[in-house]
Amino acid sequence: MTDTFTQPFPILLCQLAVIMASAAACGWIARRLGQPSVIGEMAAGIILGPSLLGHASPLLEGFLFPAGSLPNLNLLSQVGIILFMFSVGMEIDLGSLRKHAKVAVLVSNSGILLPFLLGMAAAFPLFAEYAPAGVKLPAFALFMGISMSITAFPVLARIIGERGLSATILGTTAMASAAVDDVTAWILLALVIAVARSQSLATAAGVALSAFAFTMVMLFLIRPFAARWLAATAHPERPGKGLASLVLIFVFLSALATEVIGIHALFGAFLAGAIMPALRPFRNFLRERLEYSASLFLMPVFFAATGLRTRLDAMGQGGDWLVFAGLLILAVAGKFGGVSLAARLTGNSWRNAMALGALMNTRGLMELIVLNVGLDLGILSPRIFTMMVLVALATTAMTGPALSMLKVGRPGSRMEPEEPALSAS
């Protein structure tokens, strides 16, 4: 009996049971507190890690998550990220982006540029103490900038839906802006990864050109071909298992292609989702099936893997908590402040502008993905990784209370009719 729990497969089954139970329980608690369930799921990962479970019961944490089992858990979480990023890509409605392009680009660029610059500025005084050995300042600074710039598109969509804002101008503007934000951020991330993985500027330029060529092929060759092919099928609105299998094969091959190019597999998965035919029943068919495999099963594994790498116990030295507080202030000032000012300058009321800033300040899962990439590449140290994980949790948790203070989207409340609509005019 005892020997059974020294074998990889029984350990993995035990880990999955504990992870899913913890994610479900913490997600339920988060909903009871008025937060999206993803906040609880993210917190569950930290609870299971060395910071809390490992501190309270090192023997239990060592039994559940022995060091030799972590590579298998990390690989499983990466599969979840690939499927999740494909689902995120499918949420990007290119037609809607064109419709709201003017305001979306203005707001999203404001929400990217200011936090990006603040993140890079923060990297300079932090580099000597918090960057891993051998990492160059440009890579560290660029990664800090990107991690500050991310908006959690899927979490934002859930918050907008739960608050009844989906059909409002505020909701559609926020979704379009977040979509532009994420597309821009992932392109920047791909470039930074190319620079970080390459030994010379010439190699980095080659990687960037290859990634650009791959993107053009996906957008202008594969996307129209897929749309025509789907329209020619007998039941394009009711695809079967065979078509779903072909889509998954395409997703994994696309992820493999960008991994081979030298950026990251998640970029290929995201792009595969973005070029899926715009037929809504088709996308809903795929999304509903991925919801169970990715969101309910594999994503809690990713949260647990992230929690196991988050070391709150390492943040007791050199004023680390003060550094975290400073990063949190910069993150909120950059994202919330930048978006709010941009929206206000386009003629919107302060209430609308601040509501949009609060929504765009949601970082959540998307920042965790970026941070894990940085840790895997050796660009971020465990200490700065932990601080930025806490920033992602805090900024995401702020969104609901901020909207409540502004009386936006609560049951029984409405935006004042005399307030001007969000626009770039």
N, C-alpha and C positions, 0 to 999 in steps of 0.2 A: 504493500500500500504506500509506504513512504517513498519507495523507489519510483513509483509512478509519477510523483510530482517533481522528479528530477529530469524527466523527459520533455523535450521541446513541445510536443503536441499537447499533452495534458496541461502543461503550464500555459500555453496559448489559450486553450479553452477556458481555463480558470480566469485568466486575465480578461478575456472578452466578456465573461459573465459579470465580473466585478465592474468593469468599465461601463457596460451598458446599464447596469443597475444604478451606479453612481450618477451617470449622466441623466437618466430618467428622473431620479429623485431630486437632483439639483435643478434640473430644468423645471420641474413642478414647483419647487420653492421659488425660483425666479419669477415664474408666471404669477404666483400668489403675491409677490412683492411688486407686481406691475412692470416687470422687466421681460424682455423676450427670452424664450427658453435657452437661446444660445449663450446668454450670459451665465446661466447656471451650468451649462455643459462645459463652458470654458473654465469656470471655477472648479468643476469636478476634476478636471485634469490636474490642476494645481494641488487640490486636496489629496489626490492619490500619489503625488510626487514626494520627493525627499524633504520639501519644505514643511509639509504638515504631517502626512502619514509617516514618512521616514523619521521625522523628529519625535512624533508621539510613540511610534512602535517600530524601531529599526528592524526587528526580527520579522514582523509581518510584512513590511515593505520589501525586505530582502527576499522573503518567501514568494510574494506575489510577482515581484518584478526583478528577478535576478539579472545581473549585468549581461549574462550570456543570452538572455531572451530578448533584449532590447532591439538588436538588429532586425529580428523577424517582425517585431511590433512596428518598427519604423517603416519597413518595406510595405506592410499592410496599410499603414496610414498614408503612404505615398500613392497607393492605388486609389484610396478614398479621395485624395486631393485632386487626382487626375479627373475622376468622375465628377467631383464637385465643380472644378473649373470648367468642365464641359457644360455643366448645367448653368453656371454663371454666364458663359458665352451665349447660351440660348436665350438668356434674359435680355441680351442686348438687341433691341429692336432698331435695326439700321434705318428703317423708314421713319420711326418716331424721332430718332436722332436728327435726321434731316429736317423734320418739321419744327423741332425746338432748337435747331443748331445755334442760332444767334445767341440766345440767352444761356443755353447750356455750355457753350464754349466759353463765354465770358465768365460765368460763375465758376465753372470747373477749373479754368485756368487761374482764377484768383485763388481758388481753394487748393491749387497745386503749387503755384509759384511761391507764395508767401511761406507756407510751412516747409517747402523744399529748401528755401534759402535759410530759414531759421534752423532747420535741422542740420544743414551744412555748417552754419556758423557755430552751432553747439559742438560740432565734431572737433573743431580746432582745439579748444581747451580740454576736451575729454580724451583726445587721441593718445597722449602719452601714457595715461593710466588705464584706459578702458579698451584700447584696441589690442587684439592679439598680436603676439610677436610675429614679425615678418610681413604684416599687412601694411600696405602703403596708404598714406593719408588720403589721396584722391578717392580710392575705393571705399574707405571707411566713411568719408564725408558724403559721398554720393549715396551710399546705402542709408545713412542716417536721414538724409533728405527725403529719399523715397519712402522710408518707413513713416515719416511724419505726414506724407502727402496722401496716403491711401484713404479711400472711403469704402466702407463695407457695403457694397451694392446689395448682396442678398439679405443682410440684416436690415438694411435700410428699407428694402421692399417689404419685409415682414412688419416692421414698425409702421410704415405707411398704411399697410393693409389693416393692421389691428386697430389703428386710430381712425379708420374710415376716410382716409385722405386720398385713396387711389384715383378717384374721379375728379379731384380738385386740381386747380391750376398749380397750387403749391406742390401737391404730390407728383404730378407729371413732370413739373420742372425739376424737382429734386431727383427723380429717377433718371431723367435725361442727363442732368448734370453729373450725377454719380456714374452713369455709364461712360460719359466722355472722360471723367476723372480716372476711372479704372483702366480704360483702354490706353490713355496717355501714360498712366503709371506703369502698366505692364510693359509698354514699349520702352520706357526709360529703364525699367528693371532688366529687360533683356539686354540693353546696351551695357548696363553696369556689370552684369554677369559676364558678358563677352570680354569687357576690359579686365575683370577680376581673374578670369580663367586663362587669359592670354598672357604670354610672356613679352609681347611687343605690340606696339600700336598697329603695325602692319597686320599681325594676326587678328587683333581685335576688329580692324576694319574689314578683314575678310569674313569674319563671323557675322558682323553687322550686315554686310552686303548679302550674304547667304540667307540670313533671316529675312531681309527685305524681299529678296527674290521668292522665298517660300511663301511669304505673306501675299505677294502679288498673284502667285499661282493659285493660292487658296481663294482669294477674293474674286479674281476675274476669269478663272478657268473652272475650278471645281465648284464654286458656288452656283453659277448659272447652269452648269451641267447637272448638278444635283437637283436643282429646282425643276428642270425640264424632265429629268428622269422620274422624279416623284410624281409629277403631274400626269405622266404617261402610265402609271401603275393603275391597276383596276380599282383599288380603294385607297386613294392617297390620304383620306381622313381617318381610316381605320387600318393602320399598318399592322402587320403580324410579327410573329417572333423572328422570322427570317430577316425582315428589314431591320428590326432592332439589333440583331446580331451583326449585320453588316455595318450599322452605325457604330457599334462598340469597337469593332475591328478597325474602322476608320479612325476613331478617337485614339486608340492605342498606337496606331501607326503614325498619326500626326504628332502625338506626344513623343514617340521615339525619334521622329525626324528632327524636331527642335532640340532634343537632347543630343543627338549626333552632331547637329550643326554647332552646338556649343553654348546655347542659351539655357533653356530649362524645359523639361517635359511639360510643365504646367502651362507654358505659353502655347504650345501646340494644342493642348486640350482645350484651352480657352478659345483659340482661333477656330478649332473644329466646331465648337458650339455656336460661335458667332456667324458662321457661314451656312448653318443649317437652313433649309428652305423655310420661308416665313409663314408657311401654312400653320395657323394657330393650333388646330386639332393635332397635327403631327408633332409639334413641339410639346404640347401638353401630354401626349401619349408617352413621349420619351421622359419628360420631367416627372411624371407620376411614378414611373418605374424606378427612376434613379433616386427618388425621394426615400424609398425604403432601403435600397442597398447603400447609398452614400450617406444621406443625412441621418438616418436612424441607426446605422450600423458602423460604417467606416469612419464617419467624421468624429464620433466620440473616441475612436481609437486615435485619431490625430490629436484631439485635445489631450488625451492621456499621455501620448508621446511628447507633446509640448510641455505638459505639466512635469513630466519626469526630467525635463531639461531646465526647468525653472527653479532657481536656487534662491529662495528668499533668505535662507540661512547665511548666504554669502554676502548679504547686503548690510552687514553691520560694521563695515570698516570705511574710514576715509570720507565720512559724510555721504554715503551712498544714497540715503533716503532724501537728503537735501538735493542731490543731483536728480533723483527721480522727480521730486516736486518741481524742480526747474524745467525738466523735460515736459512734464505734464502741462505746466503753464505755457510753454512755447507751443506745444501741440494744440492747445485750445485757442491760444491767441492767433496762431497761424491759420487754422482751419475755420473755426467759428468766426474769428475776427475778419479774416480775408473775404470769406463768402458773404458775411453780413454787410460789410462795407460795399462790396461790388453790387449786391442786390439793392442796397439803399441808393447808390449812385445812379441806378437805372430808373429811379423814380418810385420805388416801392416804399411802403410804410415801414417803419422800424420793426413793427410786429411781424410782418411777412418776412422781412429781411433776416431778422434774428431767428425765426422759425426755420428758414432755409439753412442758415448757418448751423443751427443745432442738429439738423438732419445730416448735413454733410460732415459733421464732426464725428459721426459714427465710424469707427475703424474696425472693431470686431475681428472676425475670422480672417478677413483679407490681410490685415496687418500681421496676424500670426503666421500666415503662409509666407509672407515676405521675410519675416524675422527668422523663420526656420531655414529658409534658403540662405540667409546671411550667416547663420550659425553653421550650416552644413559646409558652406564655402570657406569657413574660417575667417570671415570678415568681421563678425561680431563675437565678442567674448561672452561667456556665460553671465557675467555681471550686467553688461549693458543689454543683453538679450532679456534678462529677467526684468530690468527696468522698463523696457519697451513693451513687454507682455502686459505689465501692470498698467502702462499708459493705454494700451488697447482696451483693456477691461474697463478702466475708469472712464474714458471718453465715450465708450459705447453705453455704459450705465447712466451717463449724464443725459442722454438724449430724451428719454421718457420724462424725467422730472423737468427738464428745460421746456419741453412742449406743454407740460401741465401748467407751469408757471405762466407761459404765454397764452394759456387757454386755447390751444390749438389742437383740434382733432379729438377732444374728449367727448364722450357721449353727452349729447344735449347741448354742446357748444358748436358755434359756427364762426367762420371767418366773417368779420364785419363786412356787409355788402358794399359800403362806400370805400373800402380799401382798394387801391388800384391792383389790378392783376399783375402777377410777376411777368415782366417783359424786359426786353432789352431796348425798347424804343425810348 
